[in-house]
Amino acid sequence: MQRHFILFDDARRLNLLPLTFTRPVAEIRIGILTIKEKWEKRLDANCSFLTVDYLREKFRAADGDKESCLINGGIIPNQSLVDSIKKLKVGESIVWDDIVIATILPSTPHPSFAPSFDHLKEKKVLAEKPLMVLNLWDIFTQNGKAIEQDFELLTNNRTSEPIAKTNQVLNPEKIFIEKGAKVECSILNANAGPIYIGPDAEIMEGSMVRGPFALCNSAVLKLGAKIYGPTTIGPHSKVGGEVNNSVILGCSNKAHDGFLGNSVIGEWCNIGADSNNSNLKNNYANIKLWSYPKKGFIDTGLQFCGLIMGDHSKCGINTMFNTGTVVGVSTNIFGSGFPRNFIPSFAWGGAQGFSTYSIDKAFETAQKVYERRGLPFNQVEKNILKRVFELTEEFRRF
């Protein structure tokens, strides 16, 4: 029987703000693929979304009434979990702890359906905790495992393009180069984890890469880049300088020298030349990170945590980000000194103070950025940013 496969957002999406201001949880990239892409490839089926109202115009809900499999959008699949889900019958579910992993409904839920599973009776409890994204820091702390899983998924029974002899290579069996990719005069060390170079991506001369590492389609490592895994550079991004254990979701640039470590950067962001983030406190204490649902800072339990930056945000040259800084959507940061370690969406300024970045100015910038990629900045995108502007107004008390 054919089913809809629907990736749903639950209340935990709030833990993943500001990244989930502009996307469902399953559109987060971890490893090589987004969570949605992982499910679609393993299920061999298209997936739709069940998410908040203002995102539905862009991220489609299921169309047509049929039996539906609801899957938690924060869960990263492996083949064993997928096989178990395929065996579920209507009314049955898979859970771990208090988290519903998947459940089968007899019909397609309305797009405004808010998943509530208190009524579920036929529960199959997973013996082991699945790989999942519940908090912002999970994206970089679990990225190595996710890269390894995706590498096996994407390269199984396939042959890599040849590695040019100008490169110095360690453990070439764990290096996979897709068609159209270019890698010359660089050092590729896959002893600590696999290295995946996507279609039409490029590693420029003099770069040093230590896996696990993923350079997604049409992304570029600039001359002399230094990459420590586990790191993912999303599609159409340009990266230079030094990067350690970070994830760039896509369409963002850190094209010049400067350090980025234990960080997550959204889409349509730009990191100015010689900008740096701290990822370790001088006293080696655990790092606290801003939590939108708590409206305050929470202990991550980590000694290493850097910068979280929402979509469309930018920073000028020589910007300094303190340990555990959270930057919202469509911010513009510049000037000397360390800005505060929570910067709300649509903030304009830096350590000397902030003002509100007007929505019209944000639209103008976004349109220019999209045009550079040959993409339309349409009314759907505007509506999402406008709603984020409204939702985050309470945090802009400048």
N, C-alpha and C positions, 0 to 999 in steps of 0.2 A: 504493500500500500504506500502510495506517495504521501509525504508529509511536508509541511512547512518546517524549516529550521529557523528559529527566531532567537536572536541573541538579545537578552533582556538586561537592562540596567536595574539594579536594586538600590537600596539606600546607601550602599557603600560607594556609589559614584561620587558622593559628596567628599569622601576622603581623597579623591583623585583630582579635585579642583586645584589649580585653574585649568588643567589639561582637559577636563571633561566639561568645561563651560562651552566648548566648541565642537565636541565630538562625543559619541557614545563610548563607553569603556572599551568595547571590542575594536574600536578604531585606533587604539593605542598600539604603537609598534614596540615590540620587545623581541629580541633575537633578530632574525632577518625579516620576518613577516609581521603584519598586524595580527592581532588575535583573531579577527574575522577571517583573514586570509588563511590562517592555520586551520580553522574549522572547515572552511570551504574545501580546502585541498584534501583534508582527511575524510570528510564526509562525501566528497565528490558531488557536492550540491551547493546551490546558492543559499546564502543566509540573508535574512532581513533583520530589522531592528525593532525593539520595543524600548523606547526611550522617552525623554521629557518632551513636552509639547513643542517647544520652539525649535527643536532639532529635527522634527519629523519631516519637514519639507525637503530637507537635504538627505536625510538618512531614512530610507523608505521602510514602511511597515509591510507586513505580508499582504498580498493581494489575492483575494479569492478564499472561499471558505473550505477548509479541509482540516483533517487531523494535524495537530501542531506539536512540535517538540520545542519547548522553551529551554534554552541553554544560558546559563549565567555568563554574561559577557566578560567577566573578569577571570574566567578559568582558561588556562592554557592546556590544550588537549594533547594527550598521547594516544597511541593506537588502541591501547587496552581500554581507556575510558570511552573512546568512540565506539568500540565494539560493544561495550556494555550499554551505551545509550541506544544503539540501534536495536537492541533486544527488548527495550522497554515497551510496555503496553499502556493503553489509556488508563490514567489514574495512578500509574507507577512513577516513582521518582528516585533519583540518586542524590544523596546528601553526604556532606562531611561536616561534622560538628553541627553548628546552627545554620550552615550555608547550603541552600538548595543548588545543586550542580545542574540538574536537568529534570524536567517533568513532561509528561505527555498529556495534552488536552484534547478533548474530542473534536474541537472546532477551533477556528482561528480567533484569537482574542482581538477585541477592539483596540485600535492604536492607543487609546487612552487608558487601557487596562493597566492597573498598578499591581504588579505581581505580589500576591499575598498567599503564603503557602501553609498557613496554620492548619488548614483542613486536610492536608495530605496524610494519608494513612499507609499506603503501600510504599514504604521507604526502604531503599537499599543503601546501606551505610558503607562508604568506601573504607577499606582497611588502612590506606595510606593517604596522607594529605596530598592533594593534587597541587601542581604548580599553579599559582594564581597571583593576580595583581589586586591587592586590597588597599595598599598605601602607596604614596608617591615613590618612596624609596625602593619598593619592590621592583620597580622598572629597571634600575641599574644593579641592584644586588642580585637579581635573578637572571640578568641578561646573559651571563655566560652559559648557564644551563639551557636557556632558550635558544641561543645561537647553535649549540651542539645539536639540539633536537631538530631545528629547522635545517641545519646543514645536512643531516642524515635524510630528512624528508625530501629535500630539493635535489640532492645529488645521487640518491640511490639508483644504481644500475645506469648511471650516466657517466660520460667521460668529459673531463675538463678540457677546455682549450689549452694548447701548449703554453708553458711558462717561458717567456723570453730568456735567452741565455745571458742577457745583460744583468739579470737579477741574481742576488745571493739568497739561496733558499734553504730552509731547514724543515724537514718533514713534509716533503712535497705531496705525499699521499693525502694530507689533510688540507690541501689548498685546492680550491675549485674556482676556475675563471670562466665566466659565461661568455657567449659570443658577443663580439663587439667591444669587449673590455680591453684596456691598454694598461700594461704595467711594464715599466722599463727602469733599469738602473736603481733598483730599490732592494731593501732587505726584508724578506718575508719569513718570519719565524713562527711556525705552527706547532712547536713542541708543547706549548701550554694550552693549545686549543685550536680549532679549525679557523681557516681564513676563507671567506667567501667574497668574491668580486663579481658584482652583478652585471647585467647586460649594459654595454655602452658606458660603464664606469671607467674612471682613469685614476691610476696612482702615478703621480709625476716623479721625476728623477730625484733620488736622494732621500726618499721617504723610508722610514723605519717602522715596521709593523710587527707587533707581537700579538698573536691570537689569545683568546677567541676574538674574531673581528669580522664584521660584515660591512661591506661598502655596497649599498643598494644601487639599483639601476640609475644610470646617468649621474651618479654622484662623483665628486672629484676630491682627491687628496692633493693639496698643493705641494710645491717643491719643498723637500726637506721636512715634511711633516713627521711628527713623532707620536706614535699611537701605542698605548698600552691597553690590552684587553682586560676584561670583556667590554668592547665598545661597538656600537652600531651607528653608522652614518646613513640616514634615510635617503630616499630618492631625491635627485636634483639638488643635493646640498654640496657646498664647497667648504672644505676644512683645511686649515693650516695650523702650524704651531704644535703645541703639546696637548694631547687629550688622553685622559685616563678613565676607564670604567664609566663611560657616559653613553647616553642615547640621544641622538638627534632624530626627531620623528620624521622630518622630511622638509624639502623646499626651504631650508634655512642655511645661513652662511656664517661660518667663523673662519674667514678666509686668510687670516693673518696670524702672526705670532701672538703668544699669550697662552695661558693655561686654563683648561677646562677639565675638572675632575669630579667624579661621583655626582654627575649632574644629568638632568633631563631637559632638553630644549624642544619646544613645540615647533609648529610649522610657521613659515613666513617670518622668522626671526632673523636678526642680524646682530652679530657680536663685533664691536669695533676693534680696530687694530690694537694690539698690546693690552687688551682687557684680560683680567685674571679673576678667578674665584678661589677663595680659601675653601679647603675641604677637611681641615683638621684644626681643632681649637688648640691654642697654645698650652692649655692645661690638660689636654688629652681627655677632657670630659665628654660625656655623651652629648650629641648635638640635638637641639630642639628645632622643630620645624613648624611653621604656621599651619594651623588646621582651620579650614573654613567652617566645618560643623561645630567645632569647639569655640570658634572666634578667639583663639589664643594659640599659644605655642604648646606642642606636645613633644615628649621625649621619644626620639626615634630608636633609642637603644644602640645607635651607631656612633663609632668614633669618626667615621669618614662620611660626610654628606656635604655636597656643594651647592649648586644652583638649580632651582626649578623655575623654568620660564614658560609662561603661557604663549599661545599663538599671537603673531603679529607684533611682538615686542621687540624693541631695538635698544642698543646701548652705544654710546659714543666711544671714541678712542680712549684708551687708558682707564676704562672704568674698572673699579675694584669692588667685587662682591664679597661680603663677609660669609663666613661659614653658615650653611643652612639658610640661604636666602630664597624666598619665594616671590616671584615676580608674576603679576597677573597678565591679562590679555591687553594688547594694544597699549603698552607703556612705552615711554621714551625717556631713557635715563642718560644723563651726561653730567660732566663736571668733575672736580677733584673730590677726594675723600670717599669714605665708605657710605653709601646710602643705607637707609634702614633695611633690616632683613625681612620685612614684609612690605612689598610695594603693591598697592592695589591696582586693579585694572584701570586703564585710561588715566594713569598718572603721568605727569610731565615734570621732569626736574631731576634732582639728585640730592646729595648730602646737604646742600644749602636750603632745601625745601622743595615741595611739590605743589603743583596746581593741576586742575583738571584738563586733560587732553580732550578737546571737543570732539564729538562724534563725527562731525562733518570733516574735520581735519584728518581724523583716523581713516575715514572713507577715502579721502583723496590719496593718502599714502598707500593704502591697500590696493587701490585701483592701479597705481603706477607699478607696484610690485607684481601684481597679477599680469599686467600687460607685458612685463619683461619676460614672463614665461609663456606668453601667447594665450593666456587664459582670461575669460571674462570675470570681472568682479560684479556679479549680478545681484538682483534684489534678494535672492535667497541668502547670499552671504551677508548682505547688509542687514537683513532682518535678524540674523543670529547675533551679529555684533551689537546691534541696537538693543537687543534683549539682554545681552551680557552687561552692557552699559547700565541698564536699569537695575539689574540684579545686584550689581556691585556698588551702587551709589552709597550705601551705608558705610562703606569702608573708606570713602574719600572725604575725610574730615580735615581738609588742609587749612 
